[in-house]
Amino acid sequence: MTKILIIDDEAQIRKLLSRIISLEGYEVLQADSIKNGVKQIKQHQPDIVLCDVFLPDGNGVSAIPELKSVLVDGEIIMLTAHGNIMDGVQSIQSGAYNYLTKGDDNDRIIPMLANAAEKVAQRKRLIKLESLIKKDYSFDSIIGKSKTILLSVEMAKKVAPTEATIMLTGETGTGKEVFASAIHHASTRAKGSFVAVNCGALSGELIESEMFGYKAGAFTGATKDKKGLFEQADKGTIFLDEVGEMPPTLQTKLLRALETGEFIPVGDTKTTRVDVRVITATNRNLKAMVEAGEFREDLFYRLSVFAIELPPLRERGDDVVLLAQTFINGFAAKMNITINDVEELFFEAIKNYAWKGNIRELRNVMERSIILSSDGVLKLNDLPVDIQVSQGSTIDWVELAAVEKAHICRMLQYTGGNKTEAARLMKIGLTTLYRKIEEYNLAT
């Protein structure tokens, strides 16, 4: 319920305003002086303060800064004397939301309070959203207590406030983009854009125009100018994932952009200047690529000013269980499935598994296990067969075909017949799924 504090030394005025306002469903607080008003604000944090100008212990307009200093997210509306426009103007200049004239503005009170209350509510929603975003993208989003991951986090926190170019190395799925995002949001560039680019997902013909933009007419289909990702990241951070996949011609252009902050869009003759911090990531051995002539040596040293190695999941001990529990809670809530318990053998199996796909693979397996779960309990046989085998589980291979058939049926039922999604969850190719559907004569 919206709280409104009335600060006025006249008891009759407070009583009248309280009655009018409370009838609209607002909770009303009262104070007869600036001093008592400050106490009420500190104790109850009202959403709106209605404050008289003339009070026993001072001028209400002059007290606006003091009131606002203790009012966390609220607004102040001043009650001015009849015809005293100057008080109203000065109130707004001092930070008040608006002002009302006593006696003449009774019809304006409720609409003004409603507008001020909506403004306060919007601000609170924004603050809540920003706090959630900050949590999602900060170092707090990195789950783990193992020494290896804590060391990586410590290094990232130290380099984040600087302008150093960072290279994140490690196996596929170790969370390099999560680290890059956390570094950006902990830097002085946090208010700027964070632009992530998967260099391996773009063809050699497209990557230059996507990264550096192009002018209209630069090539067939370029009907208008387009800003590249580097320009979109101006004053922010660009994250170049799988930088080892970048073609040699583009490596030269990237090096110039890093050294001068300038580049020429495709089809243009003028340079574009940007202020961008670069974070890169790779799961390849760039030093070996340099020796083989596949990657520029000068670019390698320019990109790896500060290198951070992200440990594979198999070296993070009990972090596997911590991450698994996080994914289980998240997917269960998302799918509206209740998970009351997890068998010890389930956790033992995932701890003993090698996780070649690291966190990404673990996440997919937990999603799949939630779907397969029954009776609100995650069991060993809810895990893929290869993970069960790693635990030494005995599987009835004679009945494996029947298990596979039932599993495919359950996945297709869960995805509503969406074969592409079912194949993704089962980590098999779409053509393999179609073959299995035909082999088991499944109705779809």
C-alpha positions in Angstrom: 0.0 0.0 0.0 1.2 3.5 -0.9 2.3 5.5 2.2 1.7 9.2 2.3 3.2 11.5 5.1 1.5 14.8 5.8 3.7 17.4 7.5 1.6 20.3 8.7 1.3 22.1 12.1 -2.4 22.6 11.8 -4.3 19.6 13.2 -7.5 20.4 11.3 -5.6 20.5 8.0 -3.9 17.2 8.7 -7.3 15.6 9.7 -9.0 16.8 6.6 -6.2 15.7 4.2 -5.9 12.4 6.0 -9.6 11.7 5.5 -9.6 12.6 1.8 -6.5 10.6 1.1 -7.3 7.5 3.2 -10.7 7.1 1.4 -8.7 6.5 -1.8 -6.9 3.5 -0.2 -3.7 5.2 0.8 -2.0 4.7 4.2 -1.6 8.1 5.9 1.1 9.2 8.4 1.2 12.6 10.1 3.8 14.9 11.5 3.5 18.5 12.9 7.0 19.7 12.3 10.1 19.2 10.1 11.9 17.4 12.9 9.0 15.0 13.4 8.6 14.6 9.7 12.2 13.5 9.3 11.7 11.0 12.1 8.6 9.6 10.3 10.5 9.4 7.0 13.4 7.5 8.6 11.1 5.1 10.3 8.4 4.4 7.7 9.9 5.5 4.3 6.7 6.9 2.8 6.2 7.0 -1.0 5.0 10.7 -0.9 5.5 13.5 1.5 2.9 16.4 1.6 4.7 19.2 3.3 3.5 22.7 4.4 5.7 25.7 3.7 5.3 27.4 7.0 6.2 25.1 9.9 7.1 25.9 13.6 10.8 24.8 13.2 11.5 26.2 9.7 10.5 26.8 6.1 9.3 23.7 4.3 10.8 24.8 1.0 14.2 25.2 2.6 13.8 21.8 4.3 13.3 19.9 0.9 17.0 18.9 0.7 17.0 17.6 4.3 13.8 15.7 3.6 15.1 14.2 0.4 18.3 13.2 2.0 16.4 10.7 4.2 13.6 9.9 1.7 15.0 6.9 -0.3 12.7 6.6 -3.3 9.8 8.9 -2.6 8.5 12.3 -3.9 7.7 15.5 -2.1 4.6 17.7 -2.9 4.6 21.1 -1.2 1.4 22.8 0.3 1.7 26.5 -0.5 -0.3 29.5 0.7 -3.0 30.9 -1.5 -1.5 32.8 -4.5 2.1 32.3 -3.5 3.4 31.1 -6.8 7.0 31.9 -5.9 6.9 29.2 -3.1 5.7 26.7 -5.7 8.4 27.5 -8.3 11.1 27.4 -5.6 9.8 24.1 -4.4 10.2 22.5 -7.8 13.6 24.0 -8.3 14.6 22.5 -4.9 13.6 19.0 -6.0 9.9 18.7 -5.1 7.6 16.8 -7.5 5.0 19.5 -7.6 3.0 21.9 -5.4 -0.6 22.4 -4.3 -2.3 25.6 -3.1 -4.2 25.1 0.1 -8.0 25.4 -0.3 -8.0 25.9 -4.0 -6.5 22.6 -5.2 -8.8 20.0 -3.5 -9.8 18.5 -6.9 -6.1 18.2 -7.8 -4.9 16.4 -4.7 -5.9 12.8 -5.6 -4.8 12.9 -9.3 -1.5 14.5 -8.4 -1.0 11.9 -5.6 -1.8 9.1 -8.1 0.7 10.4 -10.7 3.4 10.8 -8.1 2.7 7.3 -6.7 3.0 5.9 -10.2 6.3 7.7 -10.7 7.6 6.2 -7.4 6.4 2.8 -8.3 8.1 2.9 -11.7 11.4 4.0 -10.0 11.2 1.1 -7.6 10.5 -1.3 -10.4 13.5 0.0 -12.3 15.7 -0.2 -9.2 14.6 -3.8 -8.7 15.2 -4.7 -12.3 18.6 -3.0 -12.2 19.6 -5.0 -9.1 18.5 -8.2 -10.7 20.4 -7.4 -13.9 23.5 -6.5 -11.8 23.2 -9.8 -10.0 22.7 -11.8 -13.2 25.7 -10.2 -14.9 28.1 -9.5 -11.9 30.7 -11.7 -10.5 28.0 -12.9 -8.0 26.5 -14.9 -10.9 29.6 -17.1 -11.1 28.9 -20.1 -9.0 31.7 -22.0 -7.3 33.9 -22.3 -4.2 36.8 -24.3 -5.6 40.3 -22.7 -5.4 40.7 -22.8 -9.2 37.5 -20.8 -10.0 38.0 -18.4 -7.1 41.5 -17.6 -8.4 40.1 -16.9 -11.8 37.4 -14.6 -10.3 40.0 -12.8 -8.2 42.2 -12.1 -11.3 39.1 -10.9 -13.2 38.1 -8.6 -10.4 41.5 -7.0 -10.3 41.7 -6.3 -14.0 38.1 -5.3 -14.5 38.5 -1.6 -13.5 41.5 -1.1 -15.8 41.5 -0.6 -19.6 43.7 -3.7 -20.3 42.8 -6.0 -23.1 41.9 -9.4 -21.7 42.1 -12.9 -23.2 40.0 -15.7 -21.6 41.2 -19.2 -22.3 39.8 -22.6 -21.5 37.8 -25.4 -22.8 34.4 -25.0 -24.5 31.6 -24.4 -22.1 33.7 -23.1 -19.1 31.8 -19.8 -18.9 34.0 -17.4 -20.8 31.1 -15.2 -21.9 29.8 -15.0 -18.3 33.3 -13.9 -17.2 33.5 -11.3 -20.0 30.1 -9.9 -19.0 31.0 -9.8 -15.3 34.3 -7.9 -16.2 32.3 -5.4 -18.3 29.7 -4.7 -15.6 32.5 -4.3 -12.9 34.4 -1.8 -15.1 34.1 2.0 -15.7 32.3 1.1 -18.9 29.4 -0.6 -17.2 26.9 2.0 -18.5 28.1 1.3 -22.1 27.1 -1.6 -24.3 28.4 -5.2 -24.0 28.5 -6.7 -27.4 29.3 -10.3 -27.8 30.5 -11.7 -31.2 31.1 -15.4 -32.0 33.8 -15.2 -34.6 33.4 -18.8 -35.5 29.8 -18.5 -36.4 30.4 -15.8 -39.1 31.7 -16.7 -42.6 34.8 -14.9 -43.9 32.7 -12.8 -46.2 30.3 -11.6 -43.5 32.5 -11.1 -40.5 34.2 -7.9 -41.7 31.0 -6.2 -42.6 29.3 -7.4 -39.3 32.2 -6.2 -37.1 33.1 -2.9 -38.9 29.9 -2.0 -40.8 29.5 -1.0 -44.4 28.3 1.8 -46.6 25.3 1.6 -48.9 26.3 0.1 -52.2 29.5 -1.6 -50.8 28.2 -5.0 -52.1 25.0 -6.6 -53.5 22.2 -6.2 -50.9 23.8 -3.3 -49.1 21.0 -0.8 -49.6 21.8 1.4 -46.7 24.6 2.2 -44.3 24.9 -0.1 -41.4 26.9 0.3 -38.1 29.2 -2.6 -37.3 29.4 -4.3 -33.9 32.6 -2.3 -33.0 30.7 1.0 -33.5 27.7 -0.4 -31.5 30.1 -1.1 -28.6 31.5 2.5 -28.6 32.2 3.6 -25.0 31.6 -0.1 -23.9 33.1 -3.5 -24.4 33.2 -5.9 -27.3 33.7 -9.6 -26.6 35.2 -11.6 -29.4 34.6 -15.3 -28.7 36.5 -17.9 -30.6 38.9 -15.2 -31.8 41.2 -18.0 -33.2 38.7 -18.5 -36.0 39.2 -15.0 -37.4 40.5 -15.0 -41.0 44.0 -13.5 -41.5 42.7 -10.5 -43.5 40.5 -9.5 -40.7 43.2 -9.9 -38.1 45.1 -7.0 -39.7 42.1 -4.7 -39.5 41.4 -5.8 -35.9 45.0 -5.0 -35.0 44.7 -1.5 -36.4 41.5 -0.9 -34.6 43.1 -1.9 -31.3 46.2 0.3 -31.8 44.5 3.4 -33.2 40.9 3.1 -32.2 40.0 3.6 -35.9 38.8 1.5 -38.8 37.2 1.9 -42.2 33.8 0.4 -42.8 33.4 -1.8 -45.9 32.9 0.4 -49.0 33.8 3.6 -47.2 36.8 5.9 -47.6 36.6 7.7 -44.3 37.8 6.3 -41.0 35.4 5.8 -38.0 36.8 6.3 -34.5 35.6 4.3 -31.5 36.5 3.9 -27.9 36.1 0.2 -27.2 37.6 -2.2 -24.7 38.3 -5.6 -26.2 37.9 -9.0 -24.4 38.6 -12.1 -26.3 38.2 -15.8 -25.7 39.5 -19.0 -27.3 39.7 -22.7 -26.7 42.5 -23.1 -29.2 46.2 -22.8 -28.6 46.9 -19.4 -30.2 50.7 -19.7 -29.5 50.8 -22.9 -31.7 48.7 -21.1 -34.3 51.2 -18.2 -34.3 54.1 -20.7 -34.8 52.2 -22.3 -37.7 51.6 -18.9 -39.3 47.8 -19.1 -38.8 47.6 -16.2 -36.4 49.4 -12.9 -36.3 52.0 -12.7 -33.6 51.7 -9.0 -33.0 47.9 -9.4 -32.7 48.3 -12.3 -30.2 50.5 -10.2 -27.9 48.1 -7.2 -28.3 45.1 -9.3 -27.3 46.7 -11.2 -24.4 47.9 -8.3 -22.3 46.1 -10.0 -19.4 45.3 -13.7 -19.8 42.9 -15.6 -17.5 42.6 -19.3 -17.7 39.1 -20.7 -16.8 39.4 -24.2 -15.3 37.4 -27.1 -16.7 34.6 -28.5 -14.6 36.4 -31.7 -13.8 39.0 -29.7 -11.9 36.5 -27.8 -9.8 35.5 -30.6 -7.3 32.2 -30.0 -5.5 31.4 -27.0 -7.8 29.7 -29.6 -10.0 27.1 -30.2 -7.4 26.6 -26.5 -6.6 26.1 -25.8 -10.3 23.8 -28.8 -10.7 21.6 -27.7 -7.8 21.3 -24.2 -9.3 20.3 -25.6 -12.7 17.8 -28.0 -11.1 16.1 -25.3 -9.1 16.0 -23.0 -12.1 14.6 -25.6 -14.6 12.1 -27.0 -12.0 10.7 -23.5 -11.5 10.6 -22.8 -15.2 8.9 -26.1 -16.0 6.6 -26.0 -13.0 8.0 -29.4 -11.9 8.4 -30.1 -8.1 11.7 -31.7 -7.2 11.7 -32.8 -3.5 14.8 -34.9 -3.4 17.9 -35.9 -5.4 19.4 -39.4 -4.9 23.0 -39.5 -3.6 23.9 -41.7 -6.6 22.7 -39.0 -8.9 25.2 -36.5 -7.4 28.0 -39.1 -7.2 27.6 -39.9 -10.9 27.8 -36.2 -12.0 30.8 -35.7 -9.8 32.6 -38.7 -11.4 31.8 -37.7 -15.0 34.5 -36.0 -17.1 32.2 -33.2 -18.5 34.0 -32.6 -21.8 31.3 -29.9 -22.5 31.8 -28.4 -19.1 29.1 -26.1 -17.6 27.2 -26.0 -20.9 26.9 -29.8 -21.0 26.0 -30.0 -17.3 23.2 -27.4 -17.8 21.8 -29.4 -20.7 21.9 -32.7 -18.7 20.1 -31.2 -15.7 17.4 -29.8 -18.0 17.0 -33.3 -19.5 17.0 -35.0 -16.1 14.2 -32.7 -14.8 12.0 -33.7 -17.8 12.6 -37.4 -17.1 12.1 -37.2 -13.4 9.1 -38.8 -11.6 7.7 -38.7 -8.1 9.6 -35.5 -7.4 12.9 -37.3 -7.1 15.9 -37.1 -9.4 17.4 -40.6 -9.7 20.5 -42.1 -11.3 18.5 -43.5 -14.2 17.3 -40.0 -15.1 20.9 -39.3 -16.3 22.2 -40.2 -19.8 23.5 -43.7 -20.1 27.1 -42.7 -20.5 27.0 -40.8 -17.1 25.3 -43.7 -15.4 28.1 -46.0 -16.7 30.7 -43.7 -15.3 29.3 -44.4 -11.9 29.5 -48.1 -12.4 25.8 -48.5 -12.8 24.6 -51.9 -14.2 22.3 -51.4 -17.2 20.1 -54.1 -18.8 21.6 -53.8 -22.3 19.0 -56.3 -23.6 16.3 -53.8 -22.8 18.2 -50.7 -24.0 16.1 -50.4 -27.1 13.0 -50.3 -25.0 14.5 -47.6 -22.8 15.5 -45.6 -25.8 12.1 -45.8 -27.3 10.4 -44.7 -24.1 12.9 -41.9 -23.7 12.2 -40.6 -27.2 8.4 -40.8 -26.6 8.8 -38.8 -23.4 10.9 -36.1 -25.0 8.5 -35.7 -27.9 5.6 -35.5 -25.5 7.5 -32.8 -23.5 8.3 -30.7 -26.5 4.8 -31.0 -27.9 6.1 -32.9 -30.9 8.9 -30.3 -31.7 11.5 -32.7 -33.1 14.3 -30.0 -33.3 13.9 -29.2 -29.6 13.7 -32.9 -28.7 16.9 -33.6 -30.6 18.7 -30.7 -28.9 17.7 -32.0 -25.4 18.8 -35.5 -26.3 22.0 -34.2 -27.8 21.5 -36.1 -31.1 21.2 -35.0 -34.7 17.8 -34.2 -36.1 18.3 -36.9 -38.8 19.1 -39.4 -36.1 15.9 -38.6 -34.3 13.9 -39.1 -37.5 15.6 -42.4 -38.1 14.8 -43.6 -34.6 11.1 -42.5 -35.0 10.8 -44.6 -38.1 12.7 -47.5 -36.5 10.5 -47.6 -33.5 7.3 -46.8 -35.6 6.5 -43.9 -33.3 3.4 -41.9 -34.1 4.1 -38.1 -34.3 
